[in-house]
Amino acid sequence: MDWMTLAGTGLGAVVGVGATLLADRVRWRRELTERNRQERREIYVTCLTKYRQAYEDMHTVAVRHRGDPEARDAAVREAFRASGCDEVRESALLCAPQEMSDVIERVYEALRDLLEVFASGQPSLDSPELQEHRLRYGKAVWAARASIRQDLERRA
């Protein structure tokens, strides 16, 4: 028997198996990266959507109960609780990279500020001071969107 043929066949088999394992590893890594990116995307979208829904619901009940401070306070706080913001915030803070957690937290803080404004009725809903609070929230949301895009592109 020719040992060179046998050695060549064995070496070819080792190279073939190694190349297959390497290709599988690369594919697995790429799929894992894509799955992680999609999970982060879902968390970010859910977070911003819940924050937006909370804002809309709080504003709606604040307008509806404008003349009744007690009812307004209770309704605004219930609208916030019912929005699911706290739950989605926790998910985001646990799963997002630290820099993204900081961005998400800034939006949450601005939303909580609006919660207190809507609940107390101070400043009034048609005042320029309220517009400043809304602008702060809006800027935080826009900054979060930009950071989210960067995060999803960078880690893609």
DRENVODREN-705748 format. One line per field, with one value per atom (N, C-alpha, C): x, y, z; atom name. Coordinates in Angstrom, 2 decimals. Layout:
// residues N
X = (X/...) .
Y = (Y/...) .
Z = (Z/...) .
at = (CA/...) .
//
This chain:
// residues 156
X = (0.85/0.00/0.89/0.47/1.23/0.85/1.80/1.55/1.29/1.82/1.61/0.13/-0.46/-1.87/-2.73/-2.42/-3.16/-2.97/-1.76/-1.49/-2.20/-2.18/-2.86/-4.35/-4.90/-6.34/-6.69/-5.88/-6.11/-5.99/-4.97/-4.78/-5.94/-6.40/-7.54/-8.80/-8.99/-10.15/-10.07/-8.89/-8.70/-8.96/-8.41/-8.62/-10.10/-10.77/-12.19/-13.05/-12.79/-13.55/-13.27/-12.01/-11.64/-12.31/-12.31/-12.94/-14.45/-15.06/-16.50/-16.80/-15.99/-16.19/-15.99/-14.99/-14.72/-15.88/-16.38/-17.51/-18.75/-18.99/-20.14/-20.00/-18.80/-18.54/-18.79/-18.32/-18.51/-20.00/-20.72/-22.14/-22.90/-22.54/-23.18/-22.96/-21.75/-21.41/-22.21/-22.30/-23.05/-24.54/-25.10/-26.51/-26.75/-25.83/-25.95/-25.91/-25.01/-24.92/-26.20/-26.73/-27.97/-29.16/-29.21/-30.29/-30.22/-29.01/-28.84/-29.24/-28.89/-29.25/-30.77/-31.43/-32.89/-33.56/-33.02/-33.57/-33.44/-32.27/-32.08/-33.02/-33.16/-34.07/-35.49/-35.96/-37.30/-37.46/-36.45/-36.49/-36.54/-35.70/-35.66/-36.99/-37.51/-38.78/-39.90/-39.96/-40.99/-40.87/-39.66/-39.43/-39.92/-39.47/-39.88/-41.38/-41.94/-43.38/-44.18/-43.76/-44.45/-44.32/-43.14/-42.95/-43.89/-43.99/-44.86/-46.33/-46.72/-48.10/-48.38/-47.43/-47.61/-47.79/-46.97/-47.08/-48.47/-48.91/-50.22/-51.35/-51.29/-52.35/-52.35/-51.17/-51.11/-51.65/-51.27/-51.75/-53.27/-53.78/-55.23/-56.00/-55.58/-56.33/-56.10/-54.94/-54.72/-55.67/-55.87/-56.82/-58.25/-58.58/-59.93/-60.29/-59.32/-59.58/-58.97/-58.89/-58.25/-58.83/-60.11/-60.76/-60.81/-60.37/-60.46/-59.07/-58.37/-56.97/-56.79/-57.68/-57.53/-57.71/-58.74/-59.00/-57.88/-57.40/-56.31/-55.07/-54.69/-53.49/-53.61/-54.73/-54.92/-54.95/-55.64/-55.76/-54.43/-53.67/-52.36/-51.43/-51.39/-50.51/-50.94/-52.25/-52.74/-52.40/-52.52/-52.16/-50.69/-49.85/-48.43/-48.20/-48.79/-48.62/-49.12/-50.26/-50.87/-50.09/-49.24/-48.50/-47.46/-46.98/-45.93/-44.53/-44.39/-43.08/-42.03/-42.43/-41.46/-40.93/-41.83/-41.42/-40.47/-40.84/-40.00/-38.68/-38.71/-37.48/-36.52/-37.04/-36.18/-35.57/-36.37/-35.84/-34.72/-34.96/-33.94/-32.68/-32.83/-31.66/-30.86/-31.55/-30.85/-30.17/-30.78/-30.31/-29.48/-29.61/-28.91/-27.51/-26.59/-25.27/-25.40/-24.41/-24.50/-24.78/-24.10/-24.34/-25.78/-26.38/-27.78/-28.71/-28.34/-29.14/-29.20/-28.08/-28.05/-28.99/-29.00/-29.86/-31.33/-31.66/-33.04/-33.47/-32.56/-32.87/-33.15/-32.44/-32.71/-34.13/-34.57/-35.94/-36.93/-36.66/-37.55/-37.63/-36.50/-36.49/-37.32/-37.20/-37.99/-39.49/-39.80/-41.20/-41.73/-40.92/-41.34/-41.55/-40.74/-40.92/-42.29/-42.63/-43.95/-45.07/-44.84/-45.83/-46.16/-45.14/-45.37/-46.06/-45.70/-46.33/-47.80/-48.08/-49.47/-50.29/-49.71/-50.44/-50.75/-49.80/-50.00/-50.78/-50.73/-51.38/-50.55/-49.32/-48.42/-47.13/-46.76/-47.45/-48.69/-49.56/-50.82/-50.55/-51.52/-51.36/-51.16/-51.55/-51.38/-50.29/-49.40/-48.36/-47.06/-46.26/-44.94/-44.01/-44.20/-43.37/-43.59/-44.86/-45.13/-44.45/-44.45/-43.79/-42.30/-41.69/-40.27/-40.08/-40.99/-40.93/-41.13/-42.09/-42.36/-41.17/-40.55/-39.36/-38.21/-38.02/-36.96/-37.20/-38.45/-38.81/-38.56/-39.02/-38.84/-37.38/-36.54/-35.10/-34.49/-34.92/-34.42/-34.81/-36.03/-36.49/-35.68/-35.48/-34.69/-33.26/-32.67/-31.30/-31.27/-32.30/-32.37/-32.48/-33.30/-33.44/-32.10/-31.38/-30.09/-29.11/-29.09/-28.19/-28.57/-29.86/-30.33/-29.89/-30.06/-29.61/-28.12/-27.33/-25.89/-25.57/-26.25/-26.00/-26.32/-27.45/-27.87/-26.97/-26.47/-25.56/-24.17/-23.70/-22.36/-22.24/-23.24/-23.19/-23.82/-24.13/-24.75/-23.78) .
Y = (-1.17/0.00/1.23/2.22/3.45/4.35/4.62/5.43/6.89/7.36/8.75/8.99/8.03/8.15/8.17/7.28/7.19/8.47/8.99/10.22/11.41/11.46/12.54/12.51/11.31/11.16/11.59/11.17/11.54/13.05/13.64/15.08/15.83/15.35/15.97/15.90/14.76/14.60/15.57/15.71/16.63/18.07/18.44/19.80/20.03/19.06/19.19/19.34/18.50/18.58/19.92/20.33/21.61/22.78/22.76/23.86/23.88/22.73/22.65/23.18/22.78/23.27/24.77/25.28/26.72/27.47/26.97/27.61/27.59/26.47/26.38/27.36/27.50/28.43/29.88/30.23/31.58/31.84/30.89/31.04/31.16/30.34/30.40/31.76/32.27/33.57/34.70/34.63/35.63/35.58/34.39/34.24/34.72/34.43/34.88/36.41/37.01/38.47/39.08/38.51/39.02/38.83/37.70/37.45/38.45/38.71/39.68/41.09/41.44/42.75/42.87/41.83/41.85/41.95/41.25/41.32/42.73/43.35/44.72/45.66/45.46/46.31/46.23/45.02/44.84/45.52/45.40/46.03/47.55/48.10/49.55/50.06/49.40/49.84/49.74/48.65/48.49/49.57/49.85/50.86/52.23/52.67/53.98/54.04/52.94/52.89/53.00/52.27/52.33/53.72/54.32/55.68/56.65/56.51/57.39/57.19/55.94/55.65/56.23/56.11/56.69/58.19/58.84/60.28/60.66/59.98/60.28/60.05/58.94/58.63/59.61/59.97/60.94/62.30/62.73/64.02/63.99/62.91/62.79/62.88/62.14/62.18/63.49/64.12/65.43/66.46/66.40/67.32/67.00/65.73/65.31/65.73/65.65/65.95/67.29/68.18/69.49/70.22/70.17/70.92/70.21/68.97/68.19/67.68/68.41/68.06/66.64/66.20/64.85/63.77/63.91/62.93/62.97/64.16/64.30/63.56/63.82/63.18/61.66/61.14/59.68/59.12/59.80/59.30/59.33/60.38/60.48/59.39/59.20/58.17/56.77/56.54/55.24/55.04/56.09/55.98/55.60/56.18/55.84/54.40/53.99/52.61/51.61/51.89/50.97/50.89/51.86/51.89/50.78/50.28/49.26/49.82/51.12/51.77/51.20/50.98/50.49/49.11/48.25/46.89/46.90/47.65/47.68/48.39/49.37/50.06/49.07/48.23/47.24/46.28/45.83/44.95/45.63/46.87/47.62/47.81/48.17/48.41/47.13/46.00/44.72/44.22/44.45/43.84/44.76/46.04/46.98/47.24/47.59/48.03/49.27/49.52/50.61/51.96/52.27/53.58/53.73/52.64/52.68/52.75/52.10/52.19/53.63/54.33/55.73/56.58/56.33/57.08/56.79/55.54/55.15/55.74/55.79/56.35/57.85/58.56/60.00/60.24/59.39/59.52/59.25/58.22/57.87/59.01/59.61/60.73/61.89/62.20/63.28/62.93/61.66/61.21/61.30/60.91/61.02/62.47/63.35/64.79/65.23/64.77/65.09/64.47/63.29/62.67/63.61/64.14/65.03/66.32/66.84/68.05/67.79/66.72/66.40/66.11/65.38/65.01/66.23/67.14/68.31/69.42/69.44/70.51/71.79/71.69/72.84/72.54/73.25/74.38/73.91/74.85/74.50/73.94/73.23/72.51/73.42/74.67/75.58/76.61/76.35/77.32/77.05/78.09/77.91/77.02/77.04/76.20/74.71/74.36/72.96/72.61/73.53/73.29/73.01/73.65/73.38/71.94/71.46/70.07/69.11/69.43/68.59/68.59/69.76/69.86/69.03/69.06/68.25/66.76/66.34/64.95/64.64/65.52/65.31/65.21/66.06/66.01/64.70/64.25/62.97/61.81/61.85/60.79/60.82/62.01/62.10/61.65/62.00/61.54/60.02/59.46/58.00/57.33/57.88/57.29/57.28/58.38/58.45/57.45/57.34/56.39/54.95/54.69/53.34/52.96/53.88/53.60/53.28/54.08/53.85/52.50/52.18/50.91/49.73/49.81/48.70/48.57/49.67/49.62/49.14/49.64/49.31/47.84/47.30/45.92/44.94/45.39/44.51/43.48) .
Z = (0.00/0.00/0.00/-0.72/-0.83/0.34/1.22/2.42/2.08/1.01/0.61/0.26/-0.39/-0.75/0.51/1.43/2.68/3.51/3.59/4.34/3.69/2.36/1.65/1.87/1.85/2.09/3.51/4.47/5.88/6.08/5.48/5.58/4.93/3.79/3.12/3.98/4.64/5.52/6.70/7.28/8.41/7.96/6.82/6.29/5.99/5.39/5.06/6.31/7.31/8.56/9.25/9.27/9.89/9.21/7.88/7.13/7.39/7.46/7.74/9.14/10.13/11.49/11.58/10.90/10.89/10.24/9.12/8.44/9.32/10.00/10.91/12.07/12.58/13.69/13.24/12.06/11.53/11.31/10.74/10.51/11.83/12.80/14.12/14.76/14.67/15.25/14.58/13.26/12.51/12.88/12.99/13.36/14.79/15.69/17.08/17.14/16.40/16.36/15.82/14.76/14.17/15.13/15.80/16.76/17.92/18.41/19.49/19.03/17.81/17.27/17.17/16.69/16.57/17.95/18.93/20.29/20.86/20.67/21.14/20.41/19.12/18.33/18.88/19.15/19.69/21.05/21.88/23.20/23.05/22.19/21.99/21.45/20.44/19.84/20.87/21.59/22.61/23.68/24.08/25.11/24.65/23.49/23.00/22.71/22.25/21.99/23.29/24.30/25.60/26.20/26.09/26.60/25.88/24.57/23.80/24.20/24.37/24.77/26.15/27.06/28.39/28.30/27.50/27.32/26.82/25.76/25.17/26.17/26.89/27.86/29.02/29.52/30.62/30.18/29.00/28.49/28.33/27.78/27.56/28.87/29.88/31.15/31.89/31.71/32.34/31.75/30.44/29.79/30.24/30.26/30.62/32.05/32.97/34.38/34.79/33.86/34.08/35.29/35.48/36.56/37.91/37.97/39.22/39.58/40.45/40.76/41.31/42.19/42.76/41.69/40.91/39.84/38.81/38.50/37.53/38.02/39.27/39.82/39.77/40.22/40.24/38.82/37.91/36.54/35.80/36.00/35.33/35.84/37.14/37.71/37.27/37.19/36.71/35.24/34.44/33.03/32.87/33.70/33.63/34.05/35.17/35.64/34.61/34.01/33.05/31.74/31.47/30.21/30.08/31.20/31.16/31.02/31.22/31.08/32.03/33.27/34.24/33.86/33.38/33.02/31.82/30.79/29.59/29.87/30.75/31.15/31.81/32.69/33.35/32.34/31.40/30.35/29.59/29.23/28.47/29.30/30.56/31.40/31.64/31.66/31.86/30.60/29.44/28.21/27.32/27.48/26.61/27.13/26.23/26.68/27.56/28.41/29.39/28.75/27.65/27.03/26.54/26.11/25.68/26.89/27.96/29.18/29.67/29.57/29.98/29.13/27.83/26.91/27.22/27.41/27.72/29.06/29.99/31.30/31.22/30.35/30.19/29.64/28.73/28.21/29.34/30.11/31.22/32.24/32.56/33.51/32.99/31.72/31.13/31.16/30.94/31.00/32.42/33.40/34.80/35.20/34.66/34.90/34.37/33.17/32.61/33.44/33.98/34.86/36.01/36.65/37.78/37.35/36.19/35.67/35.38/34.65/34.31/35.57/36.52/37.73/38.60/38.70/39.56/38.86/37.54/36.80/36.78/37.28/37.33/36.60/35.61/35.03/34.26/33.95/33.28/31.88/31.38/30.11/28.91/29.01/27.88/28.11/29.06/29.39/28.62/28.43/27.80/28.64/29.95/30.82/30.53/30.28/29.92/28.61/27.68/26.39/26.59/27.58/27.88/28.35/29.18/29.65/28.48/27.63/26.46/25.51/25.36/24.49/25.05/26.35/26.98/26.70/26.85/26.56/25.08/24.20/22.76/22.37/22.94/22.65/23.14/24.30/24.83/23.91/23.40/22.49/21.20/20.63/19.39/19.60/20.72/21.03/21.18/21.79/21.95/20.59/19.72/18.38/17.65/17.72/17.04/17.65/18.96/19.62/19.31/19.23/18.91/17.50/16.56/15.19/15.16/15.86/15.90/16.53/17.62/18.28/17.38/16.71/15.85/14.62/14.11/12.95/13.37/14.51/14.98/15.35/15.94/16.43/15.47/14.27/13.28/12.76) .
at = (N/CA/C/N/CA/C/N/CA/C/N/CA/C/N/CA/C/N/CA/C/N/CA/C/N/CA/C/N/CA/C/N/CA/C/N/CA/C/N/CA/C/N/CA/C/N/CA/C/N/CA/C/N/CA/C/N/CA/C/N/CA/C/N/CA/C/N/CA/C/N/CA/C/N/CA/C/N/CA/C/N/CA/C/N/CA/C/N/CA/C/N/CA/C/N/CA/C/N/CA/C/N/CA/C/N/CA/C/N/CA/C/N/CA/C/N/CA/C/N/CA/C/N/CA/C/N/CA/C/N/CA/C/N/CA/C/N/CA/C/N/CA/C/N/CA/C/N/CA/C/N/CA/C/N/CA/C/N/CA/C/N/CA/C/N/CA/C/N/CA/C/N/CA/C/N/CA/C/N/CA/C/N/CA/C/N/CA/C/N/CA/C/N/CA/C/N/CA/C/N/CA/C/N/CA/C/N/CA/C/N/CA/C/N/CA/C/N/CA/C/N/CA/C/N/CA/C/N/CA/C/N/CA/C/N/CA/C/N/CA/C/N/CA/C/N/CA/C/N/CA/C/N/CA/C/N/CA/C/N/CA/C/N/CA/C/N/CA/C/N/CA/C/N/CA/C/N/CA/C/N/CA/C/N/CA/C/N/CA/C/N/CA/C/N/CA/C/N/CA/C/N/CA/C/N/CA/C/N/CA/C/N/CA/C/N/CA/C/N/CA/C/N/CA/C/N/CA/C/N/CA/C/N/CA/C/N/CA/C/N/CA/C/N/CA/C/N/CA/C/N/CA/C/N/CA/C/N/CA/C/N/CA/C/N/CA/C/N/CA/C/N/CA/C/N/CA/C/N/CA/C/N/CA/C/N/CA/C/N/CA/C/N/CA/C/N/CA/C/N/CA/C/N/CA/C/N/CA/C/N/CA/C/N/CA/C/N/CA/C/N/CA/C/N/CA/C/N/CA/C/N/CA/C/N/CA/C/N/CA/C/N/CA/C/N/CA/C/N/CA/C/N/CA/C/N/CA/C/N/CA/C/N/CA/C/N/CA/C/N/CA/C/N/CA/C/N/CA/C/N/CA/C/N/CA/C/N/CA/C/N/CA/C/N/CA/C/N/CA/C/N/CA/C/N/CA/C/N/CA/C/N/CA/C/N/CA/C/N/CA/C/N/CA/C/N/CA/C/N/CA/C/N/CA/C/N/CA/C/N/CA/C/N/CA/C) .
//
